[in-house]
């Protein structure tokens, strides 16, 4: 089982991005977990992947033909290593994500139901969909 996660930004024309995360190890047998723990799990997974990508940038790479073609389309072909790639701190990222939720900066929707409290239990199944919707505020609001 994996949880399908989608991120969206209201008012953005960009395509929603999706990815999957393994199920939280601390979920109960019935698939329930507190929303706070689910958000923490997703953030930690993403930080781990980000840091792995950053570690890969420490070395020069040999690019494949499709990577060169993709780089040309984007306007930058870059096989060079980065001297000091930034590494994300999981504790800071989790704290920022939880604070942003409490501040109303994004919504969490699980299986088409909005969740409003970090301490609310949520129930995950093998086909659960988790959506993070980033809110953008109007100037002067």
Protein Blocks (a to p, Z undefined) as FASTA:
>chain_A
ZZddddddehiabdcddddddddfkbcfkopacfklmmmmmmmmmmmmmmmmmmmmmpcc
dddfklmmmmmmnopacfbccfbacdddfklmmmmmmmmmmnopaccdeehiacfbfklc
cdddfkbccddddddddehZZ
